[in-house]
Amino acid sequence: MIFFKKRYTLNDLIFKKDLNYRNNLYLFLANYFEKDIFYFFQNKEKKFFTIKEKIIINYKVKKIISNKDLNSICQKKRFYNLDLKLNKSVFIPQYDTEGLVEIILSNEKQKKGIEIGIGTGAIILSILKNSENTVDGIDINKKAIKLTNINAKRNNIDLKKETILKKNVFKIKNNLKYDFLVANPPYISYDDQKITKIVKKIQPKKALYAKEKGFYFYKYLIKNNEKFLKENGRMYFEIGLDQDKYLENYLADFKKLNFYFVKDLNNINRYLVIKKIKD
């Protein structure tokens, strides 16, 4: 019994460990326990951990080192000042997507929008938390619907005014039109050889790949803009690397749509904004 009651310090955990292990350990602890990383630097002699916790932490840190992705292990992530819970069946939001949220917040004021494919709720909840817009959301994955509701409660966001539904975007039949639509759909071609092993390993396949060289969802939503948008309504998309030229050529055939690209922090065309023009 005394063995199981014994508690271990951080120094015990890093004893004889290399620098890579130590760095990942600090990152894991800060993320998992939701404390500043310096808290652990300053409390190396404090007896935090049971033997069970010591074993679990060692396992998790080794897994982080092999996977090279902290969020897939911790099952939570910070996104646009939200604390998001994750799960293995839903795409882990990336920081590039915060740029998409910024664009929407700068353009849309007290409007009604819809997000296609809500995932963790990162985009829809960021908009609701930081504006007076209202946003409906749909996703074909019932686990994404559940997770978005969990994350809303986790961040004190009331979804009473919003409609969050499990629905296939290709089967939507209603007359409700929106001021804006946002989507960060699967956009990777099935034959793309540049996708790293770690991305393939930690992200759900359905959230990565799309038919027609990755353009399937963009083309459907653009082609069916009348189904979703009011007059002067906008569409906001995150796009993949080097997809801008194809989309520019595709959009040239839509005379009632104006569009422009916005660059990310790496000076790459990462976001596409489309505006529906009045007749």
C-alpha positions in Angstrom: 0.0 0.0 0.0 2.8 2.4 0.8 4.2 1.8 -2.7 1.0 3.0 -4.4 0.7 6.1 -2.2 4.2 7.3 -3.0 4.3 10.5 -5.1 6.9 11.5 -7.6 8.5 14.9 -8.5 9.1 16.3 -12.0 12.8 15.6 -11.4 11.9 11.9 -10.9 10.2 11.9 -14.3 13.1 13.5 -16.2 15.9 11.6 -14.5 18.3 10.2 -17.1 16.0 11.5 -19.9 17.3 13.3 -23.0 16.5 16.9 -23.9 13.9 15.9 -26.5 12.0 13.8 -24.0 12.2 16.7 -21.4 10.9 19.3 -23.8 7.9 17.1 -24.9 7.2 16.3 -21.2 6.9 19.9 -20.3 4.6 20.6 -23.3 2.4 17.6 -22.4 2.1 18.6 -18.8 1.3 22.2 -19.6 -1.4 21.2 -22.1 -2.8 18.3 -20.1 -3.0 20.1 -16.7 -3.8 23.5 -18.4 -1.0 25.3 -16.6 1.7 27.6 -17.8 4.8 25.7 -18.7 6.9 27.8 -16.3 4.8 26.5 -13.4 6.4 23.1 -13.9 9.9 24.5 -14.3 9.5 26.3 -11.0 8.1 23.2 -9.1 10.4 20.4 -10.1 10.7 19.2 -6.5 6.9 19.2 -5.8 5.5 15.7 -5.5 2.7 15.8 -8.0 2.5 12.3 -9.5 1.4 8.8 -8.3 3.1 5.8 -9.7 0.1 5.2 -12.1 0.4 8.8 -13.4 4.1 8.4 -13.8 3.6 5.4 -16.0 0.8 7.0 -18.0 2.8 10.2 -18.6 5.9 8.3 -19.7 3.7 6.4 -22.2 2.1 9.6 -23.5 5.3 11.5 -23.9 6.9 8.6 -25.9 3.9 8.5 -28.1 4.2 12.3 -28.7 7.8 11.8 -29.7 7.0 9.0 -32.2 3.9 10.8 -33.6 5.3 14.3 -33.4 1.8 15.7 -32.6 0.9 16.8 -29.1 -2.8 17.4 -29.8 -3.5 13.9 -31.0 -2.3 12.6 -27.6 -3.8 15.2 -25.3 -7.2 15.2 -27.0 -7.6 18.9 -26.6 -6.4 22.1 -28.4 -6.4 25.8 -28.0 -8.0 27.5 -31.1 -8.8 31.3 -31.3 -8.9 31.5 -27.5 -11.2 28.5 -27.3 -10.4 25.3 -25.3 -11.5 22.5 -27.7 -11.9 18.9 -26.9 -10.8 16.6 -29.7 -11.6 13.0 -30.7 -10.1 10.6 -33.2 -13.0 10.6 -35.6 -13.0 14.4 -36.2 -10.3 16.6 -37.9 -7.9 18.3 -35.6 -8.2 22.1 -36.4 -5.0 23.8 -37.6 -3.8 27.3 -36.7 -4.1 28.4 -40.4 -7.9 28.2 -40.0 -7.8 31.0 -37.4 -7.1 33.3 -40.4 -10.3 32.2 -42.0 -12.2 33.1 -38.8 -10.5 36.6 -38.8 -11.7 37.3 -42.4 -15.3 36.4 -41.5 -15.3 38.5 -38.4 -14.0 41.5 -40.3 -16.7 41.2 -43.0 -19.8 39.9 -41.3 -21.6 41.9 -38.6 -24.9 40.7 -37.1 -25.5 38.3 -40.0 -26.8 34.8 -40.4 -24.4 32.1 -41.6 -24.0 28.4 -42.1 -20.9 26.2 -41.7 -20.7 23.1 -43.8 -18.8 20.4 -41.9 -18.4 21.7 -38.4 -15.9 19.1 -37.0 -14.8 20.1 -33.5 -16.8 23.3 -33.8 -13.7 25.4 -34.1 -14.9 27.8 -36.7 -18.6 28.1 -35.8 -17.8 28.5 -32.1 -15.1 31.1 -32.7 -17.5 33.2 -34.8 -20.3 32.9 -32.1 -17.9 33.7 -29.3 -16.4 36.8 -31.0 -19.4 38.4 -32.8 -23.1 39.0 -32.9 -23.5 36.8 -35.9 -25.7 33.6 -35.7 -24.5 30.5 -37.4 -26.1 27.2 -38.2 -24.0 24.1 -38.7 -24.2 20.7 -40.4 -22.0 17.7 -40.4 -22.6 14.2 -41.7 -20.6 12.8 -38.7 -22.8 12.5 -35.6 -19.7 12.5 -33.4 -18.8 15.9 -34.8 -22.3 17.2 -33.8 -21.9 15.8 -30.3 -18.3 17.2 -30.0 -19.4 20.7 -31.1 -22.1 20.7 -28.4 -19.6 19.6 -25.8 -17.1 22.3 -26.9 -19.9 24.9 -26.8 -20.6 24.1 -23.1 -16.9 23.9 -22.4 -16.5 27.5 -23.6 -19.8 28.9 -22.3 -21.3 29.4 -25.7 -25.1 29.2 -25.9 -26.3 27.4 -29.0 -30.1 28.0 -28.5 -30.3 30.3 -31.5 -28.4 28.0 -33.7 -29.4 24.8 -35.6 -26.8 22.1 -35.4 -27.8 19.1 -37.5 -26.5 15.8 -38.6 -27.1 16.2 -42.3 -25.5 15.4 -45.7 -24.9 18.7 -47.6 -25.8 17.0 -50.8 -29.3 16.2 -49.5 -30.3 19.6 -48.1 -33.7 20.6 -49.3 -34.9 23.9 -47.7 -35.6 27.5 -48.7 -33.5 29.0 -45.9 -30.9 31.4 -47.4 -27.8 32.8 -45.6 -25.7 35.9 -45.6 -22.6 33.8 -45.6 -21.4 30.2 -45.9 -18.1 28.9 -44.5 -16.4 25.6 -45.1 -13.0 24.0 -44.6 -13.8 20.9 -46.5 -11.6 17.9 -47.3 -9.4 19.1 -50.2 -6.6 16.7 -50.7 -6.4 14.6 -53.8 -6.4 10.8 -53.3 -3.2 10.6 -55.4 -1.3 13.4 -53.5 2.1 12.0 -52.5 3.1 15.0 -50.4 1.0 14.1 -47.4 3.2 13.2 -44.4 2.8 9.9 -42.6 2.0 11.7 -39.4 -1.0 13.6 -41.0 -2.3 10.3 -42.4 -1.9 8.7 -39.0 -3.6 11.2 -36.8 -6.3 12.8 -39.1 -9.4 10.9 -40.1 -9.3 9.9 -43.8 -12.8 11.3 -44.5 -11.7 14.7 -43.3 -8.6 14.8 -45.6 -9.5 13.5 -49.1 -11.9 14.5 -51.8 -12.7 13.4 -55.3 -11.9 15.3 -58.5 -8.3 16.0 -57.4 -9.5 17.5 -54.1 -11.9 20.0 -55.6 -15.2 18.1 -55.3 -16.7 20.0 -52.3 -15.6 23.4 -53.6 -17.2 22.8 -57.0 -20.4 21.6 -55.5 -20.9 24.5 -53.1 -19.9 27.1 -55.7 -22.2 25.5 -58.4 -25.0 25.4 -55.9 -24.5 28.9 -54.3 -28.1 29.8 -55.1 -29.2 27.1 -52.8 -27.5 28.6 -49.8 -26.8 32.3 -50.3 -29.0 35.5 -50.2 -28.3 38.2 -52.7 -24.9 39.7 -51.9 -24.1 36.7 -49.7 -20.5 35.4 -49.4 -18.7 32.1 -49.3 -15.5 31.6 -47.3 -13.2 28.7 -47.9 -9.8 27.5 -46.7 -8.0 26.0 -49.7 -5.0 23.7 -50.2 -1.5 24.6 -51.5 -1.5 25.5 -55.2 -5.3 25.1 -55.6 -5.8 28.8 -56.3 -5.2 28.7 -60.0 -7.6 25.9 -60.7 -10.3 27.6 -58.6 -9.7 30.9 -60.3 -10.2 29.2 -63.7 -13.3 27.4 -62.5 -14.9 30.5 -61.1 -14.4 32.4 -64.3 -17.5 30.7 -65.7 -19.7 32.1 -62.9 -20.6 35.6 -64.0 -22.7 36.4 -60.9 -19.8 35.6 -58.5 -16.9 37.9 -57.6 -14.0 36.4 -55.8 -10.6 37.1 -54.3 -7.9 35.2 -52.5 -6.3 36.1 -49.1 -2.8 35.0 -48.2 -1.8 33.3 -45.0 1.2 34.2 -42.8 3.5 32.3 -45.2 2.3 34.5 -48.1 0.4 31.6 -49.7 -3.1 32.0 -51.1 -4.9 30.1 -48.4 -8.4 31.6 -48.2 -11.0 32.1 -50.9 -13.8 34.7 -50.5 -16.7 34.6 -53.0 -19.5 37.2 -53.2 -22.8 36.7 -55.0 -23.7 39.7 -57.2 -27.2 41.0 -57.5 -28.9 40.5 -60.9 
